[in-house]
Amino acid sequence: MMRRAGTLLIFVALVVALVVPVWLGGRRAVFTSFDLPVHAYLYLLALVLFGWAMRAVKQWLLIERLGLAVGAWRNLAISLAIDFAFLATPGGVGGYAAGIYYVRAIGGSYAQAAAISAADQVLDLMFFAIAMPVAALCLSQSTQLSPLLAHGAAFGGIGALALLVVLVLARRPLGAWFFGRHGPIERIGFLRRRRDALRGFVNNVLAQTQILMQGPPAYFALAFATTAMQWLARYGVLWLILALLDAQVPFSLALLLQGVVLHVAQWTGVPAGGGGADLGLAVTLAPFASTAAIASALLLWRIATLYLSLIAGMISIAALRWRRHSAQPFLTRIGADEHG
């Protein structure tokens, strides 16, 4: 039942992501989207592939730091499979479970898998906490954007950064409260019965995270650089499409709009924010481009960042499953020979 519901949600997201641009621009949007020069599509494909590669490199850095080993192609397949789970589930919740599952599949413990997932999210938060205020500062110099919108975006980015700092500084009091007398562990019976197991798990995750945090400066610089390039490439796709359609939109604006609209659209419950994200971007881009250009851009944007990623993720999941099943008979034969 849950699998059918998940498949239905993915189907709804795919249909809505296609219907909204066509509704905005009609058949003209479809014709314009597929009437660009061949080199324009090659530019878009190169940017998409570069974003995939940077995410895979970031994941490899985190995995290697905890002493685990994974081949380059398998690592890329795992990265694409996790990205598929983020895109195909409401709020991207499936991505966290997929990350833990695949790290376990390469020999990692639950604590190591959770630490890698947590470190991945921390790097993303660091990027957005820095990139959003910087983008707003750049926009404040532009005459195309309302100062109120620029100041609001800057306030949101700085507020997110301040919240992150508070959480980091208050991690010990928060941990003490969580496991304390008045925290959820003691108030919820299900958690109270598993207090020791939960405490051990949290301690293991913190220990593994500490290993990640004790890396040399060059390691953090490379990890953050790959994170930045991953998101700049992904969010740069829409900007590049608009530029190819002769719509001059500042890159900082495209970054800000996607950073805000896509995350808000996740709360709609539709995978990848289908529909809500498209309408939100169409409304916010209206002062800077024609409706026809926006509709064509959104259609190409969804093909490049959603459809291609889902296809690559499905192929990766199938390849990883085939690899696991093909390895099992081989391991079984080895075990039989050893006992023979």
C-alpha positions in Angstrom: 0.0 0.0 0.0 2.8 2.4 0.9 4.7 1.6 -2.2 1.6 2.3 -4.4 1.1 5.6 -2.6 4.7 6.5 -3.2 4.5 5.6 -6.9 1.3 7.7 -7.2 3.0 10.7 -5.6 5.9 10.5 -8.0 3.5 10.2 -10.9 1.6 13.3 -9.7 4.8 15.2 -9.3 6.0 14.4 -12.8 2.7 15.3 -14.4 2.3 18.5 -12.5 5.9 19.5 -13.3 5.0 19.1 -17.0 1.5 20.6 -16.9 2.3 23.9 -15.1 4.8 25.2 -17.8 2.4 24.1 -20.6 -0.5 25.8 -18.8 1.6 29.0 -18.5 2.9 29.1 -22.0 0.8 26.8 -24.1 2.2 24.8 -27.0 4.5 27.7 -27.8 6.4 26.9 -24.6 6.9 23.3 -25.7 8.1 24.3 -29.2 10.4 27.0 -27.9 11.9 24.5 -25.4 12.9 22.1 -28.1 13.9 24.7 -30.7 17.3 25.7 -29.2 20.6 25.0 -30.9 22.2 21.7 -30.2 25.1 23.3 -28.3 22.6 24.8 -25.9 21.4 21.4 -24.8 25.1 20.2 -24.5 25.8 23.1 -22.2 22.8 22.1 -20.0 23.8 18.4 -20.0 27.4 19.3 -19.0 26.2 21.4 -16.1 23.9 18.7 -14.9 26.6 16.0 -15.1 29.1 18.3 -13.3 26.6 18.7 -10.5 26.2 15.0 -10.2 29.9 14.5 -10.2 30.5 17.1 -7.4 27.9 15.5 -5.2 29.5 12.1 -5.7 33.0 13.5 -4.8 31.6 15.1 -1.6 30.1 11.8 -0.7 33.3 9.9 -1.4 35.2 12.4 0.8 32.9 11.7 3.7 33.0 7.9 3.2 36.8 7.8 3.0 37.2 10.0 6.1 35.5 7.3 8.2 37.7 4.5 6.9 35.3 3.0 4.4 36.1 2.0 0.9 34.0 2.3 -2.3 34.8 2.3 -6.0 34.3 5.4 -8.1 31.4 4.0 -10.2 29.7 2.4 -7.3 30.0 5.7 -5.3 28.5 7.6 -8.2 25.6 5.1 -8.5 25.0 5.4 -4.7 25.0 9.2 -5.0 22.5 9.2 -7.8 20.3 6.6 -6.0 20.2 8.8 -2.9 19.4 11.9 -5.0 16.5 9.9 -6.5 15.2 9.2 -3.0 15.4 12.9 -2.1 13.5 13.9 -5.2 10.9 11.1 -5.2 9.7 11.4 -1.6 7.7 14.2 0.2 10.1 16.6 1.9 13.0 14.5 0.6 12.7 12.2 3.7 13.5 9.1 1.7 17.0 10.5 1.0 18.1 10.1 4.6 16.9 6.5 4.8 18.6 5.7 1.4 21.8 7.3 2.6 21.9 5.1 5.7 20.9 2.0 3.7 23.6 2.3 1.0 26.4 3.2 3.5 25.4 0.1 5.4 25.7 -1.9 2.1 29.3 -0.9 1.7 30.1 -2.1 5.2 29.5 0.9 7.4 27.8 0.8 10.8 24.5 2.6 11.6 26.5 5.3 13.4 28.9 5.8 10.5 25.9 6.0 8.1 24.1 8.5 10.3 27.3 10.6 10.7 27.8 10.7 6.9 24.2 11.8 6.4 24.5 14.4 9.1 27.8 15.8 7.8 26.2 16.0 4.3 23.4 18.1 5.7 25.7 20.3 7.7 27.8 21.1 4.6 24.6 21.9 2.7 23.4 24.2 5.5 26.8 25.9 5.7 26.6 26.6 1.9 23.1 28.1 2.0 23.8 30.0 5.2 26.7 31.7 3.4 25.4 31.9 -0.1 22.0 33.4 0.6 23.3 36.6 2.4 26.1 36.9 -0.2 23.5 36.6 -3.1 21.2 39.2 -1.3 24.2 41.5 -1.0 24.9 41.2 -4.7 21.2 41.9 -5.5 21.2 45.0 -3.3 23.4 46.6 -6.0 21.0 45.7 -8.8 18.3 48.2 -9.9 16.1 45.3 -11.1 15.2 44.1 -7.7 13.1 45.7 -4.9 15.3 46.6 -2.0 12.7 45.2 0.4 13.0 41.7 -1.3 16.8 41.9 -1.1 16.8 42.9 2.5 14.3 40.2 3.4 16.5 37.5 1.7 19.5 38.8 3.5 17.7 38.7 6.8 16.5 35.1 6.2 20.0 33.9 5.3 21.6 35.6 8.3 18.8 34.3 10.5 19.5 30.8 9.3 23.2 31.2 10.0 22.5 32.5 13.5 20.2 29.6 14.2 22.8 27.2 13.1 25.4 28.8 15.3 23.0 28.7 18.3 22.3 25.0 17.7 26.0 24.2 17.6 26.8 26.3 20.7 23.8 24.8 22.6 24.3 21.2 21.6 25.3 20.1 25.1 22.4 21.7 26.9 20.0 20.4 24.2 21.4 16.9 24.6 21.1 17.1 28.3 17.5 18.2 28.0 16.7 15.5 25.4 17.8 12.7 27.7 16.9 14.6 31.0 14.0 14.2 33.3 11.7 16.6 31.4 12.8 15.7 27.9 11.1 13.5 25.3 13.0 10.3 26.3 11.4 10.2 29.7 8.0 11.5 28.6 7.4 9.0 25.8 7.2 5.4 26.8 8.4 3.9 23.6 11.6 6.0 23.8 12.0 5.5 27.5 12.1 1.7 27.1 15.0 2.2 24.6 16.8 4.9 26.5 20.1 3.0 26.7 20.1 2.0 23.1 19.3 5.5 21.9 22.0 7.0 24.1 24.5 4.5 22.8 23.5 5.3 19.2 23.7 9.0 19.7 27.2 8.7 21.3 28.4 6.6 18.4 27.1 9.1 15.9 28.8 11.9 17.8 32.0 9.9 17.9 31.9 9.3 14.2 31.0 13.0 13.5 34.0 14.0 15.6 36.3 12.0 13.4 34.9 13.9 10.4 35.3 17.2 12.2 38.9 16.5 13.1 40.1 16.4 9.5 42.8 18.8 8.2 41.8 22.2 6.8 42.4 21.1 3.3 39.8 18.3 3.7 37.2 20.8 4.9 38.0 23.2 2.1 37.6 20.5 -0.5 34.4 19.1 1.1 32.9 22.6 1.2 34.1 23.4 -2.3 32.4 20.3 -3.8 29.2 21.2 -1.9 29.3 24.7 -3.3 29.9 23.5 -6.8 27.2 20.9 -6.5 24.5 23.5 -5.6 25.8 26.2 -7.9 25.7 23.8 -10.8 22.2 22.6 -9.9 20.8 26.1 -9.3 22.8 27.4 -12.3 20.7 25.3 -14.7 17.7 27.6 -14.5 19.8 30.7 -14.9 21.6 29.2 -18.0 18.2 28.2 -19.5 16.9 31.7 -19.1 20.1 33.2 -20.6 19.8 30.8 -23.6 16.2 32.1 -24.0 17.5 35.7 -24.0 16.0 36.5 -20.5 18.6 38.4 -18.6 18.1 37.4 -14.9 20.9 37.9 -12.4 22.5 34.7 -11.2 22.2 35.8 -7.6 18.4 36.2 -8.1 18.1 32.7 -9.6 20.1 31.3 -6.7 17.9 33.1 -4.1 14.6 32.2 -5.7 15.4 28.6 -6.0 16.9 28.4 -2.5 13.7 29.8 -1.0 11.0 28.6 -3.4 12.2 25.0 -3.7 12.5 24.5 0.1 9.1 26.1 0.8 7.5 23.9 -1.9 8.8 20.8 -0.2 6.1 21.5 2.5 3.4 20.8 -0.1 4.0 17.1 0.4 4.5 16.6 -3.4 7.9 15.1 -4.3 10.4 17.7 -5.6 7.8 20.4 -4.8 6.0 19.7 -8.1 3.6 22.4 -9.0 4.2 24.7 -6.0 7.9 25.3 -7.0 7.0 25.9 -10.6 4.2 28.4 -9.8 6.4 30.1 -7.2 9.2 30.6 -9.6 6.9 31.7 -12.4 5.4 34.4 -10.1 8.8 35.7 -8.8 10.4 35.7 -12.2 7.5 37.5 -13.9 9.1 41.0 -13.5 12.3 39.9 -15.3 11.1 37.7 -18.2 8.0 37.2 -20.4 5.5 34.5 -19.5 6.5 32.5 -22.7 10.2 32.5 -21.7 9.4 31.5 -18.1 7.2 28.7 -19.2 9.8 27.3 -21.7 12.5 27.8 -19.0 10.6 25.9 -16.4 9.9 23.0 -18.8 13.5 22.6 -19.7 14.5 23.1 -16.0 12.3 20.3 -14.9 13.6 18.0 -17.6 17.2 18.8 -16.7 17.0 18.7 -12.9 14.1 16.3 -12.2 13.4 13.9 -15.1 17.1 13.3 -15.9 17.9 12.8 -12.2 15.1 10.4 -11.7 16.1 8.4 -14.8 19.7 8.3 -13.7 18.6 7.4 -10.1 16.4 4.5 -11.3 19.3 3.1 -13.5 21.6 3.4 -10.5 19.2 1.6 -8.2 18.8 -1.2 -10.7 22.6 -1.5 -11.2 23.2 -1.6 -7.4 20.5 -4.2 -7.0 21.9 -6.3 -9.8 25.4 -6.0 -8.3 24.2 -7.2 -4.9 22.2 -10.1 -6.3 25.1 -11.2 -8.6 27.5 -11.1 -5.7 25.4 -13.3 -3.4 25.7 -16.5 -5.4 29.5 -16.0 -5.7 29.8 -15.6 -1.9 27.5 -18.6 -1.4 29.8 -20.7 -3.6 32.9 -19.6 -1.6 31.2 -20.6 1.6 30.3 -24.0 0.2 33.9 -24.5 -1.0 35.3 -23.6 2.4 33.0 -26.1 4.1 33.5 -28.8 1.5 
